[in-house]
Amino acid sequence: MEPGVVRTLVTIAAYLFSQSSGGVSPVATPSGGSGGARSVIGYYSEYYPGESRPYKALQNHAKTLTAIAPFAYYLDGNGNLSGTKPTRAIAAAKSSGLQVLALIHNFTRQNGFEGWVAHKMLSSPLARGRAVSRIVSLVRTTGYNGINLDLENVPARDRANYTAFIRELSQALRPAGI
């Protein structure tokens, strides 16, 4: 998949909004509370540092969102995280009262979503443990409200390991209120 296609898919854009009336209207009523209201998450992605379009979209549509998930952190096969905290977007989201979720992914510009990376991490209890530790540390030290796990092209044979990873991650995040 081309990088521009991915940016188009994950950048806060018309995908979150209905264009049927000729204007932009929300697909859900954000409220953050219970009672049947839905959450609306804007996927925030900068193709290059400081790109203005996603930031402008965030500013223009913040009132229709409940959260953003910056596409910022790559999870490798050894359970390590790499990426850069999108400080400007986080500040804008928080000042608008939005939650911010750290989006954890297995995407590279060269190969797209790398299933073999997910397989390597999921099939190793040591790598899964490292990933859990790194994710918990990231959320605790950077002020994220939670995570959005976006591992794609996970091989079917990894179903049990993926379930174990989600269980391990949940058990580590819950005590921290995440």
C-alpha positions, 0 to 999 in steps of 0.5 A: 500500500502506498504511503499516501493511501495510508495517510488518506485512510488514517488522517482525520478526514471525510471518512469520519464525516458524512458529506451527504448534505454538502457540508461536514456533519458528524457520524455520531454525537460525541459525549464521552459518557454512557447512555448509548452515545458513541465515541468518535475517534479521529486517526491522526497521521502526519506523512512528514513531521509538521505536516499542516493538513492533519493538524488543520483537520483536527482543529476544524473537527475537534468538536465532532470527536471524542478522541484522537489516535495519532499513528505514531508508534511502531511495534517491532518483532522483539516487542520494542516501540519506536516513534515520536510523540506528536506533541502539537496534535496532543496539545490541540486535542487535550485543549479541546477536551479530547482523549488521546490514544497512542496508536501502536502499529506494525506498518512500515512505508516499505512493506505496509502492515508486516504480518511476519513482525506481528507473528515474531512478537506474538509467538515469543512470550519474552517479546510479548512481555517486552511489548506489554512493558513498553506500551504500559511505560509509554502510556504512563510517561507520556500522558496518553489516555489509552491505546489503539492497537492496530496490528494488521495482517496477523497470521491466523495461526497466531490467534491463541498468541494474539489472544494471550497478548491482549489478555497480558496487555489488559491485565497490565493496563487495568491497574493503571486505570487504562 
